[in-house]
Every structure is written in C-alpha cells, then in structure tokens.
Amino acid sequence: MSETIEKPKLLLEKWYNEAELLEKAHYWSATYSRMYNYFLGIPLVIITTFTASDIFVKLSKFVEANDILTQGMYALAWIVIPLSLLSPILAGLQTFLRFPERAMQHREAAIKFGVLKKEIELIMNCPLTENELCKKQETIQLKYAGIIQESPSPGTISLWREKKRKEK
C-alpha cells in the first residue's frame, strides 16, 4: 500500500479508537446518571412517606392527648424534623441535576459513537482509492465533530475508567 493511503488509514484507526473510548465512556456516564437518580429518588420517596405519615400520627395523638411531650413524641420529633428538612433538599437536587435527562443524552451519544465506529470500521476494511478515502474521511470528520458538539461531556470518571480498562 502506498504511503498516501497509509496515513489516512492511520487517522481512521485513531478516530476509531477515540470513538470506541467515547462510546463506552458515555455508556458509563449514562449508567452513573441512572444510579444517582435512584440514589436520590428512592430515599426521597421513603423519607417523604415516613415524615408525612408520622405527621398525621402525631397530629391525631396530639388531638387525643393534647400534649406533644407525652408518649415519646418528643424523641421522634428529633428524627422527623431533620428528615422533613432533608426531603426537599433531595427533591431539589434530583430536579436540578436532571439525572434521567443526562442518562438519556449519554446513551444517545454512545449510540451515535457506536454507529460512527461501525462506519469507520467499514471504510477501513473496504478497498478504496486515495480520493475516495479522503472524501470518506471528510464525512467522518464532520460526523465526529457533530456528535462531539451535541453530546454532553462523558465525565472524568467514565473516561478514566474506560482508559484504564483499555490499557489492560
């Protein structure tokens, strides 16, 4: 193979490796986002259910006994008050950080990088003239830039984890 065709093939191989890295890093980021959503959402549901039911129990007992400090209600209040303060914080974090939306964006980016990777693989394994190879390279470069531009950052932890996995 001539040197003029060898250089574009090396570039395509580099892009293939980068697309593979980004594809897997985005899948990891999507997984982390889903996990974070559950880690915030499940305690939020439990805490709000507990505090809401506890408030109704206390109110009914207060109406009956007309004394908050009787029957151990004072000690239970020290548990309910911090939990009732924690629940809107968790709800706010869950809303502000938008983990379900971010998980979907990362998943879409991973799929796009996977498709791009397959396209690069196809080009690398097809006999093409130098001119055809350059045209395909330009197309790949535009698609690659477009995916990078519209995708969220995969996250440092996801990239680090995937780079470590590749080194093994």
PyRosetta script that sets phi, psi and omega in degrees:
from pyrosetta import init, pose_from_sequence

init()
pose = pose_from_sequence("MSETIEKPKLLLEKWYNEAELLEKAHYWSATYSRMYNYFLGIPLVIITTFTASDIFVKLSKFVEANDILTQGMYALAWIVIPLSLLSPILAGLQTFLRFPERAMQHREAAIKFGVLKKEIELIMNCPLTENELCKKQETIQLKYAGIIQESPSPGTISLWREKKRKEK")
pose.set_psi(1, 142.0)
pose.set_omega(1, -177.9)
pose.set_phi(2, -75.5)
pose.set_psi(2, 161.6)
pose.set_omega(2, -178.2)
pose.set_phi(3, -66.2)
pose.set_psi(3, -30.7)
pose.set_omega(3, -178.3)
pose.set_phi(4, -68.3)
pose.set_psi(4, -28.5)
pose.set_omega(4, 177.1)
pose.set_phi(5, -87.8)
pose.set_psi(5, -27.2)
pose.set_omega(5, -178.5)
pose.set_phi(6, -65.4)
pose.set_psi(6, -41.3)
pose.set_omega(6, -179.5)
pose.set_phi(7, -62.3)
pose.set_psi(7, -49.3)
pose.set_omega(7, 177.5)
pose.set_phi(8, -60.4)
pose.set_psi(8, -35.3)
pose.set_omega(8, 178.4)
pose.set_phi(9, -64.8)
pose.set_psi(9, -38.8)
pose.set_omega(9, 177.6)
pose.set_phi(10, -65.1)
pose.set_psi(10, -39.3)
pose.set_omega(10, 178.0)
pose.set_phi(11, -65.3)
pose.set_psi(11, -42.7)
pose.set_omega(11, 177.3)
pose.set_phi(12, -61.7)
pose.set_psi(12, -38.9)
pose.set_omega(12, 178.0)
pose.set_phi(13, -64.5)
pose.set_psi(13, -39.1)
pose.set_omega(13, 176.8)
pose.set_phi(14, -63.4)
pose.set_psi(14, -45.8)
pose.set_omega(14, 179.1)
pose.set_phi(15, -63.4)
pose.set_psi(15, -38.5)
pose.set_omega(15, 178.4)
pose.set_phi(16, -60.0)
pose.set_psi(16, -46.8)
pose.set_omega(16, -179.7)
pose.set_phi(17, -64.1)
pose.set_psi(17, -40.2)
pose.set_omega(17, 177.8)
pose.set_phi(18, -66.4)
pose.set_psi(18, -41.6)
pose.set_omega(18, 178.9)
pose.set_phi(19, -63.7)
pose.set_psi(19, -39.7)
pose.set_omega(19, 177.9)
pose.set_phi(20, -64.3)
pose.set_psi(20, -44.3)
pose.set_omega(20, 178.4)
pose.set_phi(21, -61.0)
pose.set_psi(21, -47.6)
pose.set_omega(21, -178.7)
pose.set_phi(22, -68.4)
pose.set_psi(22, -36.7)
pose.set_omega(22, 177.2)
pose.set_phi(23, -58.2)
pose.set_psi(23, -50.5)
pose.set_omega(23, -177.4)
pose.set_phi(24, -70.9)
pose.set_psi(24, -35.4)
pose.set_omega(24, 177.4)
pose.set_phi(25, -64.5)
pose.set_psi(25, -38.8)
pose.set_omega(25, 177.8)
pose.set_phi(26, -68.4)
pose.set_psi(26, -36.0)
pose.set_omega(26, 175.7)
pose.set_phi(27, -63.5)
pose.set_psi(27, -41.0)
pose.set_omega(27, 176.8)
pose.set_phi(28, -63.1)
pose.set_psi(28, -42.8)
pose.set_omega(28, 179.2)
pose.set_phi(29, -63.2)
pose.set_psi(29, -38.4)
pose.set_omega(29, 177.1)
pose.set_phi(30, -64.0)
pose.set_psi(30, -41.1)
pose.set_omega(30, 178.6)
pose.set_phi(31, -64.2)
pose.set_psi(31, -45.3)
pose.set_omega(31, 179.1)
pose.set_phi(32, -62.0)
pose.set_psi(32, -41.8)
pose.set_omega(32, -179.8)
pose.set_phi(33, -62.8)
pose.set_psi(33, -42.2)
pose.set_omega(33, 176.8)
pose.set_phi(34, -63.2)
pose.set_psi(34, -41.5)
pose.set_omega(34, 179.5)
pose.set_phi(35, -64.3)
pose.set_psi(35, -44.4)
pose.set_omega(35, 179.3)
pose.set_phi(36, -61.6)
pose.set_psi(36, -37.9)
pose.set_omega(36, 177.9)
pose.set_phi(37, -61.4)
pose.set_psi(37, -43.8)
pose.set_omega(37, 178.2)
pose.set_phi(38, -67.7)
pose.set_psi(38, -39.8)
pose.set_omega(38, -179.0)
pose.set_phi(39, -64.8)
pose.set_psi(39, -28.8)
pose.set_omega(39, 175.3)
pose.set_phi(40, -88.7)
pose.set_psi(40, -41.1)
pose.set_omega(40, -173.1)
pose.set_phi(41, -71.9)
pose.set_psi(41, -44.1)
pose.set_omega(41, -177.6)
pose.set_phi(42, -64.7)
pose.set_psi(42, -49.7)
pose.set_omega(42, 176.3)
pose.set_phi(43, -60.8)
pose.set_psi(43, -34.4)
pose.set_omega(43, 179.0)
pose.set_phi(44, -60.9)
pose.set_psi(44, -46.2)
pose.set_omega(44, 179.5)
pose.set_phi(45, -64.0)
pose.set_psi(45, -44.0)
pose.set_omega(45, -179.4)
pose.set_phi(46, -63.8)
pose.set_psi(46, -47.4)
pose.set_omega(46, -177.2)
pose.set_phi(47, -64.9)
pose.set_psi(47, -45.8)
pose.set_omega(47, -178.8)
pose.set_phi(48, -66.4)
pose.set_psi(48, -36.7)
pose.set_omega(48, 176.8)
pose.set_phi(49, -64.3)
pose.set_psi(49, -46.1)
pose.set_omega(49, -180.0)
pose.set_phi(50, -61.7)
pose.set_psi(50, -49.3)
pose.set_omega(50, -176.9)
pose.set_phi(51, -67.8)
pose.set_psi(51, -37.8)
pose.set_omega(51, 179.6)
pose.set_phi(52, -66.1)
pose.set_psi(52, -45.3)
pose.set_omega(52, 179.7)
pose.set_phi(53, -67.5)
pose.set_psi(53, -36.7)
pose.set_omega(53, 179.8)
pose.set_phi(54, -66.1)
pose.set_psi(54, -37.0)
pose.set_omega(54, 178.8)
pose.set_phi(55, -63.4)
pose.set_psi(55, -42.1)
pose.set_omega(55, 178.6)
pose.set_phi(56, -65.9)
pose.set_psi(56, -38.7)
pose.set_omega(56, 177.4)
pose.set_phi(57, -63.4)
pose.set_psi(57, -45.1)
pose.set_omega(57, -179.3)
pose.set_phi(58, -64.1)
pose.set_psi(58, -41.5)
pose.set_omega(58, 179.4)
pose.set_phi(59, -63.7)
pose.set_psi(59, -41.2)
pose.set_omega(59, 180.0)
pose.set_phi(60, -67.1)
pose.set_psi(60, -38.8)
pose.set_omega(60, 177.9)
pose.set_phi(61, -70.0)
pose.set_psi(61, -35.5)
pose.set_omega(61, 178.8)
pose.set_phi(62, -64.6)
pose.set_psi(62, -40.7)
pose.set_omega(62, 179.5)
pose.set_phi(63, -64.5)
pose.set_psi(63, -40.0)
pose.set_omega(63, -179.7)
pose.set_phi(64, -70.8)
pose.set_psi(64, -50.3)
pose.set_omega(64, -172.7)
pose.set_phi(65, -92.6)
pose.set_psi(65, -23.8)
pose.set_omega(65, -178.6)
pose.set_phi(66, 58.8)
pose.set_psi(66, 28.1)
pose.set_omega(66, 177.5)
pose.set_phi(67, -149.4)
pose.set_psi(67, 112.2)
pose.set_omega(67, -176.1)
pose.set_phi(68, -66.0)
pose.set_psi(68, -33.3)
pose.set_omega(68, -172.5)
pose.set_phi(69, -79.0)
pose.set_psi(69, -8.7)
pose.set_omega(69, -179.5)
pose.set_phi(70, -82.2)
pose.set_psi(70, 161.3)
pose.set_omega(70, 173.5)
pose.set_phi(71, 58.5)
pose.set_psi(71, 33.4)
pose.set_omega(71, 173.9)
pose.set_phi(72, 70.7)
pose.set_psi(72, 15.1)
pose.set_omega(72, -178.0)
pose.set_phi(73, -70.2)
pose.set_psi(73, -27.3)
pose.set_omega(73, -179.9)
pose.set_phi(74, -63.8)
pose.set_psi(74, -45.0)
pose.set_omega(74, 179.7)
pose.set_phi(75, -65.4)
pose.set_psi(75, -40.3)
pose.set_omega(75, -179.8)
pose.set_phi(76, -67.5)
pose.set_psi(76, -28.9)
pose.set_omega(76, 178.2)
pose.set_phi(77, -63.6)
pose.set_psi(77, -32.5)
pose.set_omega(77, 179.0)
pose.set_phi(78, -70.0)
pose.set_psi(78, -17.7)
pose.set_omega(78, 174.8)
pose.set_phi(79, -89.4)
pose.set_psi(79, -43.8)
pose.set_omega(79, -174.9)
pose.set_phi(80, -68.8)
pose.set_psi(80, -39.9)
pose.set_omega(80, -177.0)
pose.set_phi(81, -60.8)
pose.set_psi(81, -51.3)
pose.set_omega(81, 177.8)
pose.set_phi(82, -63.6)
pose.set_psi(82, -36.7)
pose.set_omega(82, 178.6)
pose.set_phi(83, -65.6)
pose.set_psi(83, -38.6)
pose.set_omega(83, 179.2)
pose.set_phi(84, -69.8)
pose.set_psi(84, -26.1)
pose.set_omega(84, 174.0)
pose.set_phi(85, -77.9)
pose.set_psi(85, -32.7)
pose.set_omega(85, -178.9)
pose.set_phi(86, -72.2)
pose.set_psi(86, -34.0)
pose.set_omega(86, -175.4)
pose.set_phi(87, -62.0)
pose.set_psi(87, -44.4)
pose.set_omega(87, 177.3)
pose.set_phi(88, -69.7)
pose.set_psi(88, -26.1)
pose.set_omega(88, 176.1)
pose.set_phi(89, -65.9)
pose.set_psi(89, -46.8)
pose.set_omega(89, 177.5)
pose.set_phi(90, -62.5)
pose.set_psi(90, -41.7)
pose.set_omega(90, 178.8)
pose.set_phi(91, -63.0)
pose.set_psi(91, -41.0)
pose.set_omega(91, 178.4)
pose.set_phi(92, -65.1)
pose.set_psi(92, -43.1)
pose.set_omega(92, 177.9)
pose.set_phi(93, -62.5)
pose.set_psi(93, -43.5)
pose.set_omega(93, -179.1)
pose.set_phi(94, -62.8)
pose.set_psi(94, -40.3)
pose.set_omega(94, 179.3)
pose.set_phi(95, -71.2)
pose.set_psi(95, -46.8)
pose.set_omega(95, -175.5)
pose.set_phi(96, -66.8)
pose.set_psi(96, -41.8)
pose.set_omega(96, -175.6)
pose.set_phi(97, -80.7)
pose.set_psi(97, -15.1)
pose.set_omega(97, 173.3)
pose.set_phi(98, 48.3)
pose.set_psi(98, 51.7)
pose.set_omega(98, -177.7)
pose.set_phi(99, -60.9)
pose.set_psi(99, -41.5)
pose.set_omega(99, 178.4)
pose.set_phi(100, -62.0)
pose.set_psi(100, -40.8)
pose.set_omega(100, 179.2)
pose.set_phi(101, -65.4)
pose.set_psi(101, -43.4)
pose.set_omega(101, 179.8)
pose.set_phi(102, -65.5)
pose.set_psi(102, -38.5)
pose.set_omega(102, 178.4)
pose.set_phi(103, -60.6)
pose.set_psi(103, -42.5)
pose.set_omega(103, 179.6)
pose.set_phi(104, -66.3)
pose.set_psi(104, -40.7)
pose.set_omega(104, 178.5)
pose.set_phi(105, -62.5)
pose.set_psi(105, -43.0)
pose.set_omega(105, 179.6)
pose.set_phi(106, -66.4)
pose.set_psi(106, -38.5)
pose.set_omega(106, 179.6)
pose.set_phi(107, -64.6)
pose.set_psi(107, -43.8)
pose.set_omega(107, 178.3)
pose.set_phi(108, -62.4)
pose.set_psi(108, -41.4)
pose.set_omega(108, 178.7)
pose.set_phi(109, -64.1)
pose.set_psi(109, -41.4)
pose.set_omega(109, 179.2)
pose.set_phi(110, -62.5)
pose.set_psi(110, -41.3)
pose.set_omega(110, 178.3)
pose.set_phi(111, -63.4)
pose.set_psi(111, -43.5)
pose.set_omega(111, 180.0)
pose.set_phi(112, -63.3)
pose.set_psi(112, -41.5)
pose.set_omega(112, 178.0)
pose.set_phi(113, -66.8)
pose.set_psi(113, -34.5)
pose.set_omega(113, 176.4)
pose.set_phi(114, -63.9)
pose.set_psi(114, -42.7)
pose.set_omega(114, 178.0)
pose.set_phi(115, -64.8)
pose.set_psi(115, -43.1)
pose.set_omega(115, 178.4)
pose.set_phi(116, -62.4)
pose.set_psi(116, -40.5)
pose.set_omega(116, 178.7)
pose.set_phi(117, -60.3)
pose.set_psi(117, -42.9)
pose.set_omega(117, 178.3)
pose.set_phi(118, -64.7)
pose.set_psi(118, -38.0)
pose.set_omega(118, 178.6)
pose.set_phi(119, -65.9)
pose.set_psi(119, -42.1)
pose.set_omega(119, 177.7)
pose.set_phi(120, -63.4)
pose.set_psi(120, -42.6)
pose.set_omega(120, 179.2)
pose.set_phi(121, -59.5)
pose.set_psi(121, -42.4)
pose.set_omega(121, 179.1)
pose.set_phi(122, -63.5)
pose.set_psi(122, -44.9)
pose.set_omega(122, 179.7)
pose.set_phi(123, -63.4)
pose.set_psi(123, -41.0)
pose.set_omega(123, -178.0)
pose.set_phi(124, -65.6)
pose.set_psi(124, -26.5)
pose.set_omega(124, -176.1)
pose.set_phi(125, -103.0)
pose.set_psi(125, 7.5)
pose.set_omega(125, 177.7)
pose.set_phi(126, -106.5)
pose.set_psi(126, 138.9)
pose.set_omega(126, 175.5)
pose.set_phi(127, -73.4)
pose.set_psi(127, 115.6)
pose.set_omega(127, -179.0)
pose.set_phi(128, -127.3)
pose.set_psi(128, 152.4)
pose.set_omega(128, 173.7)
pose.set_phi(129, -76.4)
pose.set_psi(129, 167.9)
pose.set_omega(129, -178.8)
pose.set_phi(130, -60.8)
pose.set_psi(130, -40.6)
pose.set_omega(130, -179.6)
pose.set_phi(131, -66.1)
pose.set_psi(131, -44.3)
pose.set_omega(131, 178.2)
pose.set_phi(132, -63.0)
pose.set_psi(132, -40.3)
pose.set_omega(132, -179.4)
pose.set_phi(133, -64.1)
pose.set_psi(133, -40.6)
pose.set_omega(133, 178.6)
pose.set_phi(134, -65.5)
pose.set_psi(134, -39.7)
pose.set_omega(134, 178.3)
pose.set_phi(135, -65.0)
pose.set_psi(135, -42.8)
pose.set_omega(135, 178.4)
pose.set_phi(136, -64.0)
pose.set_psi(136, -37.7)
pose.set_omega(136, 179.2)
pose.set_phi(137, -63.4)
pose.set_psi(137, -42.3)
pose.set_omega(137, 178.2)
pose.set_phi(138, -61.7)
pose.set_psi(138, -41.3)
pose.set_omega(138, 178.1)
pose.set_phi(139, -62.5)
pose.set_psi(139, -45.6)
pose.set_omega(139, 179.6)
pose.set_phi(140, -62.5)
pose.set_psi(140, -42.9)
pose.set_omega(140, -179.1)
pose.set_phi(141, -61.1)
pose.set_psi(141, -42.5)
pose.set_omega(141, 178.7)
pose.set_phi(142, -65.0)
pose.set_psi(142, -43.0)
pose.set_omega(142, 178.6)
pose.set_phi(143, -64.4)
pose.set_psi(143, -43.1)
pose.set_omega(143, -179.6)
pose.set_phi(144, -60.8)
pose.set_psi(144, -46.7)
pose.set_omega(144, 179.1)
pose.set_phi(145, -63.3)
pose.set_psi(145, -38.8)
pose.set_omega(145, 179.0)
pose.set_phi(146, -64.6)
pose.set_psi(146, -42.2)
pose.set_omega(146, 179.2)
pose.set_phi(147, -65.4)
pose.set_psi(147, -45.0)
pose.set_omega(147, 178.9)
pose.set_phi(148, -59.3)
pose.set_psi(148, -42.5)
pose.set_omega(148, -175.8)
pose.set_phi(149, -66.7)
pose.set_psi(149, -39.1)
pose.set_omega(149, -175.9)
pose.set_phi(150, -93.9)
pose.set_psi(150, -3.1)
pose.set_omega(150, -178.4)
pose.set_phi(151, -97.5)
pose.set_psi(151, 149.1)
pose.set_omega(151, 173.1)
pose.set_phi(152, -73.3)
pose.set_psi(152, 163.1)
pose.set_omega(152, 176.4)
pose.set_phi(153, -66.0)
pose.set_psi(153, 135.9)
pose.set_omega(153, -176.5)
pose.set_phi(154, -69.8)
pose.set_psi(154, -15.1)
pose.set_omega(154, 179.0)
pose.set_phi(155, 97.3)
pose.set_psi(155, 141.7)
pose.set_omega(155, -176.2)
pose.set_phi(156, -63.0)
pose.set_psi(156, -43.8)
pose.set_omega(156, -177.4)
pose.set_phi(157, -64.0)
pose.set_psi(157, -43.0)
pose.set_omega(157, 180.0)
pose.set_phi(158, -64.1)
pose.set_psi(158, -43.8)
pose.set_omega(158, 178.3)
pose.set_phi(159, -64.7)
pose.set_psi(159, -44.1)
pose.set_omega(159, -179.7)
pose.set_phi(160, -61.2)
pose.set_psi(160, -45.0)
pose.set_omega(160, -178.8)
pose.set_phi(161, -61.9)
pose.set_psi(161, -43.1)
pose.set_omega(161, -178.6)
pose.set_phi(162, -70.8)
pose.set_psi(162, -37.0)
pose.set_omega(162, 176.7)
pose.set_phi(163, -63.6)
pose.set_psi(163, -41.8)
pose.set_omega(163, 178.2)
pose.set_phi(164, -63.1)
pose.set_psi(164, -41.5)
pose.set_omega(164, 179.6)
pose.set_phi(165, -63.8)
pose.set_psi(165, -38.4)
pose.set_omega(165, 179.9)
pose.set_phi(166, -69.1)
pose.set_psi(166, -31.3)
pose.set_omega(166, -179.0)
pose.set_phi(167, -69.2)
pose.set_psi(167, -24.0)
pose.set_omega(167, -178.3)
pose.set_phi(168, -72.5)
pose.dump_pdb("model.pdb")
